[in-house]
Amino acid sequence: MRNMPAVLVVEDEPSIAELIAVNLRHNGFRTTWAIDSASAQREIDASVPDLILLDWMLPGESGLVLAKRWRAHPRTKEVPIIMLTARGDEADRVAGLDAGADDYIAKPFSTRELLARVRAVLRRKAPQTVGDALNVAGLSLDPATYRVVYQDAQLKLGPTEFKLLQYLMGSAERVHSRASLLDKVWGDHVYIEERTVDVHVKRLREALGAAGTMVETVRGAGYRLTAKPLVPVAEKSSA
């Protein structure tokens, strides 16, 4: 039982929660059910799961509020979160990803799709083979110590942003399409949308601070990491 991944299902509709739980248990997962935000927080306080399936609309606080809180807390910041919701337009998907979700499933969904997404997210979060330390224009990344440093300041990156930066730094100056990044960074991305890349690139830039301009958008092509950070317009004019 200990080797079975634990999934917390936060869903206020008993029929949907039971359907999810039964299918997860039949496929090698342990499940816990929370019906609202308060009970979900109690479950998290008692034991941190391997993955959270989180409904958007809940009694009490919404799934978005919970996702933001758990992403900001040291105990839960790296726990994968998949949002479940009937709100399926692009603005809502982006809002879910911006709140810290790793993936997004719009209701109604098939159990095969749900299981595929759960497995894919867990694969992405699994420990990866440690690679070589990288250094580009004063930005350094060490997979062995999980540290990113820019101009002697240590930066804090989430797991996906760390993998994204590691891949971009390993092939600096090369342009990567969104599809290519999904394949190399996310792995099995059959259910992941290319818009997800944009959200994580935004997070990466924010986490890098002054070094964020090294991650360039190449119009119509994708992204690349350049060894020549963009110079702000104010600095150009004063030079």
C-alpha positions in Angstrom: 0.0 0.0 0.0 2.8 2.4 0.8 4.0 2.2 -2.8 0.6 3.2 -4.2 0.5 6.9 -5.0 -2.0 8.8 -2.8 -4.5 11.1 -4.5 -6.7 13.6 -2.7 -10.0 14.1 -4.6 -11.6 17.5 -3.7 -15.0 17.3 -5.2 -18.4 18.3 -3.8 -20.5 16.0 -6.1 -20.5 12.6 -4.5 -21.3 10.7 -7.7 -18.3 12.2 -9.5 -16.0 11.8 -6.5 -17.0 8.1 -6.2 -16.5 7.5 -9.9 -13.0 9.0 -9.8 -12.1 7.2 -6.6 -13.2 3.8 -7.9 -11.3 4.1 -11.1 -8.2 5.4 -9.3 -8.3 2.5 -6.8 -8.7 -0.1 -9.6 -5.6 1.4 -11.3 -3.2 1.3 -8.3 -3.9 4.6 -6.5 -4.9 5.3 -2.9 -7.7 7.9 -2.6 -9.0 10.3 0.0 -12.2 12.4 -0.6 -12.8 15.9 0.6 -16.2 17.5 0.0 -15.3 21.1 0.5 -12.4 23.5 1.1 -12.4 23.1 4.9 -12.2 19.3 4.8 -9.6 19.4 2.0 -7.4 21.6 4.2 -7.8 19.2 7.1 -6.8 16.3 4.9 -3.7 18.2 3.7 -2.8 19.1 7.3 -3.0 15.5 8.2 -1.0 14.0 5.3 0.4 15.5 2.1 -0.8 13.4 -0.9 1.2 12.6 -4.1 -1.4 14.4 -6.2 -4.5 16.5 -5.8 -7.6 16.5 -8.1 -9.2 19.8 -7.3 -12.7 20.9 -8.3 -12.9 24.6 -9.2 -16.4 25.3 -7.6 -16.5 24.2 -4.0 -18.5 25.1 -0.9 -16.5 27.7 1.0 -13.3 28.7 -0.7 -12.9 28.0 -4.4 -10.4 25.6 -5.9 -8.5 28.6 -7.3 -8.0 30.0 -3.8 -6.9 26.6 -2.5 -4.4 26.1 -5.3 -2.8 29.4 -4.7 -2.6 28.8 -1.0 -1.1 25.3 -1.4 1.4 26.5 -4.0 2.6 29.2 -1.6 3.1 26.8 1.4 6.4 24.9 1.8 4.6 21.6 2.6 2.5 21.6 -0.5 4.3 23.8 -3.1 5.5 20.8 -5.1 2.4 18.6 -4.9 0.9 18.2 -8.4 -2.5 19.7 -8.8 -5.0 18.9 -11.6 -8.1 21.2 -11.7 -11.5 19.7 -12.4 -14.2 22.0 -13.7 -17.1 22.6 -15.9 -15.6 25.9 -16.9 -13.7 25.0 -20.1 -13.0 28.2 -22.1 -9.4 29.4 -22.5 -9.6 32.2 -20.0 -10.7 29.8 -17.2 -7.9 27.3 -18.2 -5.3 30.0 -18.0 -6.7 31.2 -14.6 -6.4 27.6 -13.3 -2.8 27.3 -14.6 -1.9 30.7 -13.2 -3.2 29.7 -9.8 -0.6 26.9 -9.8 -2.4 24.0 -11.3 -0.2 21.6 -13.3 -3.0 20.5 -15.6 -6.7 21.1 -16.3 -9.6 18.8 -17.1 -12.9 20.1 -18.2 -16.1 18.2 -17.3 -17.4 16.0 -18.5 -14.3 13.9 -19.0 -13.6 10.2 -19.6 -12.0 8.1 -17.0 -9.3 7.1 -19.5 -8.4 10.7 -20.0 -8.4 11.3 -16.3 -6.0 8.4 -15.6 -3.8 9.4 -18.5 -3.5 12.9 -17.2 -2.8 11.7 -13.6 0.0 9.4 -14.8 1.5 12.1 -17.1 1.6 14.7 -14.3 3.2 12.2 -11.9 5.8 11.2 -14.5 6.7 14.9 -15.0 7.1 15.3 -11.2 9.2 12.2 -10.7 12.9 12.6 -10.0 15.0 12.9 -13.1 18.5 11.8 -13.9 20.9 14.5 -12.7 22.7 16.3 -15.5 25.7 18.6 -15.7 25.9 22.0 -14.1 25.1 24.8 -16.7 26.2 28.4 -16.9 25.0 31.0 -19.4 25.9 34.7 -19.1 26.1 34.6 -15.3 23.0 32.4 -14.9 24.0 29.1 -13.4 21.9 25.9 -12.8 23.1 22.9 -10.8 20.8 19.8 -11.0 22.7 18.0 -8.3 21.9 20.7 -5.7 18.7 22.0 -7.4 20.1 25.5 -7.3 19.8 28.4 -9.7 22.0 31.4 -9.2 22.2 34.7 -11.1 24.8 37.3 -10.2 25.5 35.6 -6.8 21.8 35.7 -5.9 20.0 32.3 -5.5 16.6 32.1 -7.2 13.6 30.0 -6.3 12.0 28.0 -9.2 9.2 25.5 -9.2 9.9 21.9 -10.5 8.5 22.5 -14.0 10.2 25.9 -14.3 13.5 24.3 -13.2 13.2 21.6 -15.9 12.2 24.2 -18.5 15.2 26.4 -17.7 17.6 23.4 -17.6 16.5 22.4 -21.1 16.7 25.9 -22.5 20.2 26.4 -21.0 21.4 23.1 -22.3 20.8 24.4 -25.9 21.2 28.2 -25.5 20.5 30.3 -28.5 18.5 27.5 -30.2 14.8 28.2 -30.9 12.3 25.7 -29.5 8.7 25.4 -30.6 6.0 25.0 -28.0 5.4 21.4 -29.3 9.1 20.7 -28.9 9.2 22.0 -25.4 6.2 20.0 -24.4 7.9 16.9 -25.8 11.3 17.5 -24.1 10.2 19.0 -20.8 6.8 17.5 -20.2 7.3 14.2 -21.9 4.1 12.5 -22.7 2.0 15.5 -23.6 -0.9 14.0 -25.5 -3.4 15.8 -23.2 -1.4 18.9 -22.6 -2.1 22.1 -24.5 0.6 24.3 -26.0 -0.8 27.2 -24.1 0.6 25.5 -21.0 4.1 26.3 -22.2 3.3 30.1 -22.3 2.1 30.0 -18.7 5.2 28.3 -17.4 7.5 30.6 -19.5 5.8 33.5 -17.8 6.4 31.9 -14.4 10.0 31.2 -15.3 10.6 34.8 -16.3 9.1 36.1 -13.1 11.2 33.7 -11.0 14.4 34.7 -12.9 13.9 38.4 -12.1 16.5 40.5 -13.9 17.6 37.4 -15.8 14.1 36.9 -17.2 14.9 38.8 -20.3 17.3 36.0 -21.3 14.2 33.9 -22.2 13.1 35.3 -25.5 9.9 34.9 -27.5 10.6 34.3 -31.1 7.5 35.4 -33.0 5.9 32.6 -34.9 8.5 30.1 -33.8 8.7 29.6 -30.0 11.2 30.4 -27.3 15.0 30.4 -26.8 17.4 31.3 -24.0 20.0 33.9 -25.1 23.3 34.7 -23.6 22.7 38.4 -24.4 19.9 39.7 -22.0 17.7 42.4 -23.5 18.6 45.9 -22.3 15.7 47.9 -21.0 14.8 50.9 -23.1 15.7 53.4 -20.3 19.2 52.0 -20.1 19.6 52.1 -23.9 18.6 55.8 -24.0 21.0 56.7 -21.2 23.9 54.9 -22.6 
